[in-house]
Structure formats: C-alpha cells, structure tokens
Amino acid sequence: MSRNEDIRLIARCLLTDDRRAYTRLVDKYHPPVVRFFLNQTLGDAMLSDDLAQETFVRAYTHLRSFKGLSSFSTWIFRIAYRVFYDEMRARRSRAEQLAGWECAESEPPGDRAVERKIDIYRAMQLLSPDERAVVQLYYMEDMAVNRVADVLEMPSGTVKSHLMRARQKLEVYLEKEDYRYEE
C-alpha cells in the first residue's frame, strides 16, 4: 500500500465513515507499531498490545487532524511515541505512590535464542527512552534520520547524538557480555 493509497483510505474514513478502510490502515501499520512498543517496553507483549490499541484508537479519534504533511506512518509513529510517554509518566506517578514496592524478576528460560533476545532487552535497558526510540526507528523500522526526527519531534542533530550515544552504550554492553561480530 502506497502513500497515495493511505491517503485514499483516510479520505474514505473521513468522508463516509468507512471503518473497513481504517481497518486496512490498522492491518498495515499494526505490526510495526507493536514492534516499536515491544522494544520500548523491553519485551512486555501485553503492554505493547495495549499501547498499540491505544495508539490506533487515538489515531482514529484524531484522524481529522491528519494534514498529510508527512506520511501516515510518520504520523502514527508520532502518536505511538506520545502514547508510550504518557504511559511512562503514569507509571512513574504510580511508582512514586507505591515507593518501596519491587517486582520479582523471573528466571529466563535456558534456550540460547531466548537468552539472546533477553540480552538484547537488557542492553536496551541501558538506553534512555529517547535513545531506545531512536535506535528502534532508525535500525528496526529502517527510517532515515530526518524521518526519525519528524516522528520524535526533535532536531536531526539530536537524533544523530542519540544514535551515537546508544551505539557506544550498546557496544560496551555487548563487549562485556562477550558478543563478537562474526562474518
């Protein structure tokens, strides 16, 4: 589905309240949005699904505010990023109210592939939320720096700085964990 097809579907949603057209947009963008949240939440699948659902509900209720100045994917990722930050603010507030409460960490399964995935999430924990978002959008969603800047509403230079710091942090962690690049 191209950008023009996205705009046609949006127009159908707005002009005729065609929910099937919106469903097609959701079907297209749901997997990358969930993937974005999985990386932001460090693998919490249930929270990622909840945040993705909230993202698409907000997008639908604010569809009239889509101006078409950027692509629909940029717009939906911008909403997703805001939903994630709203959730983190709410969690921080709840955490402050429940000071002293700690979650028990479960033992990771023994399978090597699962262990590597867990290691990736641990490595991502070293990054600030902005660095994690930049890494996710740049490397995993294959967005250009200027598009990442649009989604996160920050200057391109800031995106590049976040990328550089994230690479450095990840490199140190992966070396410490004895990961080596093999050709």
Backbone torsions as a table, in degrees:
resi	resn	phi	psi	omega
1	MET	NA	127.4	-177.4
2	SER	-89.6	174.8	177.4
3	ARG	-60.9	-40.4	178.8
4	ASN	-63.1	-39.5	177.8
5	GLU	-64.8	-39.8	176.3
6	ASP	-58.1	-45.0	-178.5
7	ILE	-66.2	-38.9	176.5
8	ARG	-61.9	-42.8	179.3
9	LEU	-64.9	-40.6	178.4
10	ILE	-63.1	-43.3	178.9
11	ALA	-60.7	-41.8	177.5
12	ARG	-63.1	-38.2	178.0
13	CYS	-62.6	-45.0	-174.8
14	LEU	-75.5	-40.7	-174.3
15	LEU	-82.1	-36.6	-174.7
16	THR	-123.3	9.6	-178.4
17	ASP	51.7	43.3	-178.6
18	ASP	-79.7	100.4	-177.4
19	ARG	-73.7	-24.8	176.0
20	ARG	-65.9	-34.0	177.4
21	ALA	-65.3	-41.1	178.1
22	TYR	-67.4	-36.2	177.4
23	THR	-60.5	-38.0	177.2
24	ARG	-64.4	-38.8	176.5
25	LEU	-65.3	-42.7	178.8
26	VAL	-61.8	-45.6	179.8
27	ASP	-58.4	-36.7	-179.6
28	LYS	-73.0	-43.6	-170.6
29	TYR	-100.2	-9.5	-179.6
30	HIS	-60.7	-49.3	-178.8
31	PRO	-58.1	-46.6	179.0
32	PRO	-68.4	-30.9	178.7
33	VAL	-69.4	-43.1	177.1
34	VAL	-63.0	-42.7	177.6
35	ARG	-59.1	-41.2	177.0
36	PHE	-59.3	-48.7	-179.3
37	PHE	-66.9	-37.0	178.1
38	LEU	-58.5	-39.4	179.0
39	ASN	-75.6	-34.6	178.6
40	GLN	-70.5	-35.5	-178.4
41	THR	-92.9	6.3	177.9
42	LEU	59.9	41.8	172.0
43	GLY	95.4	7.3	179.7
44	ASP	-79.7	95.7	-173.8
45	ALA	-64.7	-41.9	-178.8
46	MET	-64.9	-45.2	178.1
47	LEU	-64.3	-39.9	179.2
48	SER	-60.3	-43.8	177.9
49	ASP	-63.9	-41.5	178.3
50	ASP	-62.7	-43.8	-179.6
51	LEU	-67.7	-36.7	177.7
52	ALA	-64.7	-43.2	178.2
53	GLN	-61.0	-44.4	177.8
54	GLU	-60.8	-39.1	179.3
55	THR	-60.3	-47.8	-177.2
56	PHE	-72.7	-29.2	174.1
57	VAL	-66.6	-47.1	178.8
58	ARG	-61.8	-42.4	-179.9
59	ALA	-60.5	-43.3	-179.7
60	TYR	-64.5	-43.3	-178.2
61	THR	-71.3	-20.3	-179.8
62	HIS	-113.2	19.0	-176.1
63	LEU	-57.6	-32.0	179.0
64	ARG	-65.0	-20.5	179.6
65	SER	-83.4	-7.6	176.8
66	PHE	-71.4	117.3	-175.4
67	LYS	-97.2	-12.9	-178.8
68	GLY	80.6	9.9	178.7
69	LEU	-71.6	-28.1	173.4
70	SER	-123.6	173.8	179.2
71	SER	-71.3	161.8	178.0
72	PHE	-62.2	-36.4	-179.6
73	SER	-64.5	-39.2	176.6
74	THR	-63.1	-43.7	-179.3
75	TRP	-63.8	-44.5	-177.2
76	ILE	-69.1	-36.3	176.7
77	PHE	-68.5	-33.7	176.5
78	ARG	-63.9	-42.5	176.7
79	ILE	-63.6	-43.8	-179.9
80	ALA	-59.3	-42.4	180.0
81	TYR	-63.1	-40.9	178.1
82	ARG	-67.5	-39.5	177.4
83	VAL	-61.1	-43.4	179.4
84	PHE	-61.6	-45.4	-180.0
85	TYR	-65.9	-37.4	176.1
86	ASP	-61.0	-43.5	179.4
87	GLU	-64.2	-41.9	-179.5
88	MET	-66.0	-38.5	176.1
89	ARG	-63.0	-44.1	179.7
90	ALA	-64.5	-40.8	178.6
91	ARG	-65.9	-40.6	179.3
92	ARG	-62.0	-40.8	178.5
93	SER	-64.6	-45.5	177.8
94	ARG	-63.7	-37.3	-179.8
95	ALA	-65.6	-38.5	177.9
96	GLU	-65.0	-36.3	178.6
97	GLN	-69.5	-30.7	-178.0
98	LEU	-106.9	36.4	-177.6
99	ALA	-51.0	136.8	178.8
100	GLY	96.9	-16.3	179.6
101	TRP	-79.4	135.5	180.0
102	GLU	-128.6	143.9	177.0
103	CYS	-89.6	138.3	175.2
104	ALA	-77.3	135.7	-179.5
105	GLU	-91.9	129.3	-179.4
106	SER	-82.1	156.7	178.8
107	GLU	-74.8	133.1	178.0
108	PRO	-72.9	147.9	177.4
109	PRO	-62.5	162.5	-174.5
110	GLY	-83.2	-14.4	-177.3
111	ASP	-60.1	130.7	-174.6
112	ARG	-60.9	-40.7	179.7
113	ALA	-63.3	-40.9	178.2
114	VAL	-66.8	-40.4	178.6
115	GLU	-61.2	-40.8	178.1
116	ARG	-64.5	-40.6	178.1
117	LYS	-62.7	-43.1	177.9
118	ILE	-63.0	-39.9	177.5
119	ASP	-61.4	-39.0	178.1
120	ILE	-62.7	-44.6	179.1
121	TYR	-64.7	-37.0	176.4
122	ARG	-64.4	-41.3	178.2
123	ALA	-63.4	-40.3	-179.8
124	MET	-66.3	-25.9	178.0
125	GLN	-64.2	-24.4	179.9
126	LEU	-69.9	-19.3	-175.3
127	LEU	-90.1	149.9	172.6
128	SER	-69.1	161.1	178.6
129	PRO	-56.3	-38.7	178.3
130	ASP	-65.7	-42.6	178.8
131	GLU	-63.6	-41.9	178.6
132	ARG	-61.1	-44.3	-179.8
133	ALA	-63.4	-42.0	179.9
134	VAL	-63.5	-46.9	179.6
135	VAL	-60.8	-45.4	-179.6
136	GLN	-58.6	-52.1	-175.6
137	LEU	-69.7	-39.6	-176.4
138	TYR	-73.2	-51.0	-174.6
139	TYR	-88.7	-42.0	-172.7
140	MET	-91.1	-29.4	177.0
141	GLU	-101.0	-2.2	174.7
142	ASP	56.5	42.5	177.3
143	MET	-92.2	146.0	174.9
144	ALA	-71.0	159.4	-177.7
145	VAL	-55.6	-44.4	-177.9
146	ASN	-66.6	-31.5	177.5
147	ARG	-73.2	-39.6	175.1
148	VAL	-59.3	-42.2	178.8
149	ALA	-60.7	-40.1	177.4
150	ASP	-64.0	-46.1	-178.5
151	VAL	-62.1	-46.5	-175.1
152	LEU	-88.2	-2.5	179.6
153	GLU	52.8	53.4	176.5
154	MET	-139.7	157.7	-179.7
155	PRO	-62.8	151.7	179.2
156	SER	-58.5	-37.6	178.9
157	GLY	-62.2	-36.8	177.7
158	THR	-67.5	-40.4	176.7
159	VAL	-60.2	-45.2	179.5
160	LYS	-62.8	-39.6	178.2
161	SER	-64.3	-43.9	177.8
162	HIS	-61.0	-41.8	178.4
163	LEU	-61.3	-44.9	-178.8
164	MET	-63.0	-48.1	-180.0
165	ARG	-63.9	-40.1	179.4
166	ALA	-63.8	-44.8	177.9
167	ARG	-58.5	-43.9	179.7
168	GLN	-62.0	-46.6	-179.8
169	LYS	-63.0	-44.0	-179.1
170	LEU	-67.0	-39.2	178.4
171	GLU	-60.8	-46.1	179.1
172	VAL	-61.0	-46.4	-178.8
173	TYR	-62.7	-47.7	-176.4
174	LEU	-66.5	-35.3	174.8
175	GLU	-65.3	-42.8	179.4
176	LYS	-62.0	-36.5	179.2
177	GLU	-85.2	6.3	175.0
178	ASP	67.2	35.7	172.3
179	TYR	-89.3	135.1	178.4
180	ARG	-129.1	145.0	176.5
181	TYR	-76.6	126.2	178.6
182	GLU	-119.4	132.5	179.1
183	GLU	-91.0	NA	NA
